Each structure stands twice: as C-alpha cells, then as structure tokens.
Amino acid sequence: MKIGVVGATGEVGRTFLKLFEEYKMLNEITELRLFASERSKGQKVKVGSDEIIVEELKERNMTERFDYLFFSAGSDVSKIYAPLAQNADNTVIDNSSQFRMYNNVPLVVPEINGDLLKGYKGIIANPNCSTIQMVLALNGINQKLGIEEIVVSTYQAVSGAGNKGITELLNQEKGINSVNHFPKVIKNNVIPIIGSDLDNSFTFEEEKMIKETRKIFSNNEIRIFPTTVRVPVLYGHSESILVKTKIDAEKDEIINLIKITPNVEYTDEKLTPLEVAGTDTTFVSRVRKPQEKTFLMWVVADNIRVGAATNAIRILKKHKELNKK
Ligand SMILES: NC(=O)c1ccc[n+]([C@@H]2O[C@H](COP(=O)([O-])OP(=O)(O)OC[C@H]3O[C@@H](n4cnc5c(N)ncnc54)[C@H](OP(=O)(O)O)[C@@H]3O)[C@@H](O)[C@H]2O)c1
C-alpha cells in the first residue's frame, strides 16, 4: 500500500505516523511519503525503524498514484492539492473543513455512516473534532429514539488549534505573555469563542457542529445550539450535551443506546481530558434525565486521535474492507 501524508509535521500528521505503528500498519505500507511546507523540507522523521525525509509539497507529487493520501495541512492546502490528487485517481482522506459540506463528498464517521464508502473513490471528508465525539456519543440515541434538539457547550484543548495552539499555551506558562493565535490569554483562562463570528451569531466552529451533525445523521431538522469554548488543556476535548429526543426512554435505556456504537464507552467515572488523552475511545458519563425526553451527558475524547487521525485511519480501514483493496 502506498500512503502519503500531507501535513506530516503537524499535530494530526505526526499522530498518523504514531498510529501506523500502533495499529501495526507498517507491514502493509510499502511506500510512505511525507509532505509539508518548505519550512520542513529535508526534516528526518522516524517512523517505525525507518527515517523518512519530509518533502516540500509540490503539485507534481499529487499527480502520482497513491492508494491513500491523508491531508492535514489546513483548508487552503486541501483546496488546491486534494482535487489534483483526486484527478489522478487517488482516494484522499481530508481532515480540513474544505470539502465537508460538498454534496458529492461523503462526510464520514465509520461507526455511523461508513457504508457511504462502498464503491466510492475520491475525496472523503473527516468531520470536525468536536462533531465526531458528539455524534459518536449520540448515534445510538438518534437511531432508536430520534433527536429533536441538541444544546452543547464544548471545552476544547489548545491542540485543536495545532502546533501553534500548544506553543501559545506553553509559552504563556513559561511567562512569555504574547497573544498571537488565540484572541485572549489562554493560560489560567477560558475563552468563550472559537473561530470567526458569523452573521447568524454563531462562530465558524459552531456552524461546523451544526451543519456536519445534520449531514452525518442525514437529518436537516435537528435543532443544534453549540457554544464552543477554548480551555487551557493540552489534549482532549470535553462536551456538556443536552439532547431532546422524539421518543421518551428511561436513563438506563439511554446508557445502553450510548454503548451500542463501537468505540464508545459509558463509564460511571467522571473522566477528564487528562485521563483520556492518548486513547481511541469516546467516553460518556454523567447521564441524567431532568425531564421527559431530555437527557444530559458529559463526553470526553482525544481530539487529535478520535477527532482527527484515528477517525481518518478508521475511514481507510473501512474503505479498504468495503472495496476489497
Ligand atoms: N488539531 C486538531 O484537533 C484537529 C482536529 C481535526 C481536524 N484538524 C485539521 O487538521 C489540519 C491540520 O491540523 P493540525 O492541528 O495538525 O495543524 P498543525 O499542527 O498546525 O500542522 C499543520 C501542518 O500543515 C503543514 N502545512 C502548512 N502549510 C502548508 C503548505 N503550504 N504546504 C504544505 N504543508 C503545509 C505544516 O507543515 P510545516 O510544519 O512545514 O509548517 C504542518 O505539517 C487542519 O485542517 C485542522 O483543521 C485538526
């Protein structure tokens, strides 16, 4: 299998490389190519027992044949290079938001709508990190009871903003108080806005949660009200979710429905991001039923893994399985 990773030096890109090793995929990978910007050209990266040299991304690279190409270099890069790769008959798994809402591009969380990958070739979009863990937690409830409304507040780690986000928090913790990436100081703070403000009073990040959830659940009627918040945590996004269902159920039934989705666990432990960082599971706890057809829960997952790299690798595996590659 020939694999390419575009954005290989980033938070998500480096996690792909770690996961290839952890998932014992390196035996199947006959050629692994790593691409990044000019800044990283020539950098040596250890993958398993090999050292791979990072290449500067060029248009001509994307016209080569790959079995799978992972993109995690931001929307501007995906916009230009992913269509080139697609035109060269490649299957691209894109982590940026660039193609997520295109009608002809599947937006995939394999445990929920992986069947869309059967017979499909081209660009496959990986959803936003906050969306992925929310839909995984709510999938069973949506399937069996139907969802009318979701009110969600997120507590998002700085790594959600990539290398720059982590560096900004670490610098501020060392006493370098420059604010470059986030709109306010993040050390010892909570910033109640992620992404640019849109006309409808939601931010771009919040709009992603609204539109992507509707697309993944194939239901444009679901009312979704997110507030996305940045917190001084390195890895792991948390979400407080209120969900209103069409059909009523007891709390125990809700817990059973949460557990029917693969890679989702219910726990009585009140898990924190620090405890789930480095795992590939979405953890749900604190399920409550304050009134009929209304449920509350706490959902935590590793944003770089569950919310990006792991989901993308699960897409590859599902695509391969369904298309017998
Ligand atoms: N972090 C998350 O939790 C998360 C979750 C879901 C989706 N995503 C998405 O995944 C993508 C990457 O995120 P990240 O957190 O890994 O970001 P990051 O840490 O900032 O890494 C960005 C990567 O893109 C490369 N890059 C930037 N400009 C480029 C260019 N012009 N040509 C080629 N490569 C270029 C960088 O290379 P250099 O090192 O050479 O600069 C680096 O490898 C983004 O679209 C993001 O929205 C991130």
The ligand as an ORCA input file, in Angstrom:
! r2SCAN-3c Opt
* xyz 0 1
  N      -5.729     19.583     15.832
  C      -6.923     19.029     15.826
  O      -7.509     18.670     16.883
  C      -7.644     18.806     14.543
  C      -8.780     18.057     14.585
  C      -9.489     17.844     13.418
  C      -9.040     18.401     12.238
  N      -7.909     19.155     12.238
  C      -7.497     19.725     10.959
  O      -6.304     19.085     10.526
  C      -5.492     20.022      9.832
  C      -4.121     20.083     10.481
  O      -4.242     20.398     11.837
  P      -3.017     20.313     12.846
  O      -3.606     20.526     14.176
  O      -2.192     19.106     12.596
  O      -2.183     21.630     12.402
  P      -0.649     21.997     12.624
  O      -0.104     21.328     13.826
  O      -0.598     23.469     12.545
  O       0.086     21.368     11.340
  C      -0.111     21.864     10.052
  C       0.642     21.018      9.043
  O       0.363     21.514      7.735
  C       1.596     21.798      7.071
  N       1.460     22.923      6.145
  C       1.090     24.181      6.433
  N       1.112     24.955      5.306
  C       1.475     24.132      4.303
  C       1.699     24.320      2.901
  N       1.522     25.495      2.323
  N       2.085     23.236      2.164
  C       2.285     22.035      2.743
  N       2.097     21.814      4.069
  C       1.708     22.831      4.834
  C       2.555     22.118      8.191
  O       3.873     21.968      7.720
  P       5.113     22.806      8.355
  O       5.486     22.054      9.610
  O       6.164     22.707      7.298
  O       4.642     24.177      8.621
  C       2.144     21.044      9.199
  O       2.690     19.791      8.821
  C      -6.260     21.331      9.842
  O      -7.036     21.411      8.667
  C      -7.171     21.187     11.031
  O      -8.323     21.968     10.931
  C      -7.190     19.362     13.355
*
